[in-house]
């Protein structure tokens, strides 16, 4: 697995940079009527949430992506820089609107509905990061999210060459197939069971809902992925690499807010690898980070730190 031990940003996270607005409903949300709620706005997007969580875990990282030349873009650049992220590879595009995400959460913290305007990232050209910004050339690991279009993902995989490790998150069932062309380049893939099925073009099979995570992980290895973490809600996390396939139990927690839990799993795992842990031990740190995030409010909560997820005194 990649070596994260560096004073410079050792990992560059490339993908969505959104302004998230979360409505925390006071009563269960019902259609065709208004619901009392408390609104919270904060930075979001998969790459952004993973970067914010890594910063909480004291891992040096840089964010790469685009925002608009609007007030939301300025707010995001200021807030994320204040959180310790290297923002030198984030560009502000003239005349474009910054990505926005709006989520409705029921009182139990579960997601009732969400909408996203990610056009600014979805329409990035293949050469969007050419020539490579300095922080990308210096990073030892690149993390990609599939909010990026397929051509951009392919170009980044080519630009990474053999000098950098590639980590990716499938993001959603609809966007997961964007990784199909670069699977043999991925050193580590994060996805859930539905995303894995979509990536393998198995999601339309009559028995798609019955596909076991173990079988999906094995199929991903056959397609060239070096290692993968396949999540399945509260079911065990499936890990697969050249040493075999195994499962890790998921901690039971009382859910307060589902925002960013999957991103925390990724960040905690990458932090574990930074600390020279095996994939299994790193993934346990990732599961602890996800559990902590589920029991708090928002992605990258204040309570997230390495000691809290590592088991170290």
Secondary structure as the mmCIF struct_conf table of DSSP 4:
data_model
#
loop_
_struct_conf.conf_type_id
_struct_conf.id
_struct_conf.beg_label_comp_id
_struct_conf.beg_label_asym_id
_struct_conf.beg_label_seq_id
_struct_conf.end_label_comp_id
_struct_conf.end_label_asym_id
_struct_conf.end_label_seq_id
BEND BEND1 UNK A 7 UNK A 8
STRN STRN1 UNK A 11 UNK A 14
BEND BEND2 UNK A 15 UNK A 15
STRN STRN2 UNK A 18 UNK A 25
BEND BEND3 UNK A 26 UNK A 27
TURN_TY1_P TURN_TY1_P1 UNK A 31 UNK A 32
BEND BEND4 UNK A 33 UNK A 33
STRN STRN3 UNK A 37 UNK A 44
BEND BEND5 UNK A 45 UNK A 45
HELX_RH_AL_P HELX_RH_AL_P1 UNK A 46 UNK A 56
TURN_TY1_P TURN_TY1_P2 UNK A 57 UNK A 58
STRN STRN4 UNK A 61 UNK A 68
BEND BEND6 UNK A 69 UNK A 70
HELX_RH_AL_P HELX_RH_AL_P2 UNK A 71 UNK A 82
TURN_TY1_P TURN_TY1_P3 UNK A 83 UNK A 84
STRN STRN5 UNK A 86 UNK A 93
TURN_TY1_P TURN_TY1_P4 UNK A 94 UNK A 95
HELX_LH_PP_P HELX_LH_PP_P1 UNK A 97 UNK A 98
STRN STRN6 UNK A 99 UNK A 105
TURN_TY1_P TURN_TY1_P5 UNK A 107 UNK A 108
BEND BEND7 UNK A 109 UNK A 109
STRN STRN7 UNK A 111 UNK A 117
HELX_RH_AL_P HELX_RH_AL_P3 UNK A 119 UNK A 122
TURN_TY1_P TURN_TY1_P6 UNK A 123 UNK A 123
TURN_TY1_P TURN_TY1_P7 UNK A 126 UNK A 129
BEND BEND8 UNK A 131 UNK A 131
HELX_LH_PP_P HELX_LH_PP_P2 UNK A 132 UNK A 133
HELX_RH_AL_P HELX_RH_AL_P4 UNK A 134 UNK A 138
BEND BEND9 UNK A 140 UNK A 140
STRN STRN8 UNK A 141 UNK A 145
TURN_TY1_P TURN_TY1_P8 UNK A 146 UNK A 147
BEND BEND10 UNK A 148 UNK A 148
HELX_RH_AL_P HELX_RH_AL_P5 UNK A 150 UNK A 160
TURN_TY1_P TURN_TY1_P9 UNK A 161 UNK A 163
BEND BEND11 UNK A 164 UNK A 164
STRN STRN9 UNK A 165 UNK A 169
BEND BEND12 UNK A 172 UNK A 172
TURN_TY1_P TURN_TY1_P10 UNK A 173 UNK A 175
HELX_RH_3T_P HELX_RH_3T_P1 UNK A 176 UNK A 185
BEND BEND13 UNK A 187 UNK A 187
STRN STRN10 UNK A 188 UNK A 192
HELX_RH_AL_P HELX_RH_AL_P6 UNK A 193 UNK A 199
TURN_TY1_P TURN_TY1_P11 UNK A 200 UNK A 201
TURN_TY1_P TURN_TY1_P12 UNK A 203 UNK A 204
BEND BEND14 UNK A 205 UNK A 205
TURN_TY1_P TURN_TY1_P13 UNK A 206 UNK A 207
HELX_RH_3T_P HELX_RH_3T_P2 UNK A 208 UNK A 210
HELX_RH_AL_P HELX_RH_AL_P7 UNK A 213 UNK A 222
TURN_TY1_P TURN_TY1_P14 UNK A 223 UNK A 224
BEND BEND15 UNK A 226 UNK A 226
STRN STRN11 UNK A 228 UNK A 232
TURN_TY1_P TURN_TY1_P15 UNK A 233 UNK A 234
STRN STRN12 UNK A 235 UNK A 241
TURN_TY1_P TURN_TY1_P16 UNK A 242 UNK A 243
STRN STRN13 UNK A 244 UNK A 248
HELX_LH_PP_P HELX_LH_PP_P3 UNK A 249 UNK A 252
BEND BEND16 UNK A 256 UNK A 256
TURN_TY1_P TURN_TY1_P17 UNK A 259 UNK A 260
HELX_RH_AL_P HELX_RH_AL_P8 UNK A 261 UNK A 274
TURN_TY1_P TURN_TY1_P18 UNK A 275 UNK A 276
HELX_RH_AL_P HELX_RH_AL_P9 UNK A 279 UNK A 294
TURN_TY1_P TURN_TY1_P19 UNK A 295 UNK A 295
BEND BEND17 UNK A 296 UNK A 300
TURN_TY1_P TURN_TY1_P20 UNK A 302 UNK A 303
HELX_RH_AL_P HELX_RH_AL_P10 UNK A 306 UNK A 310
#
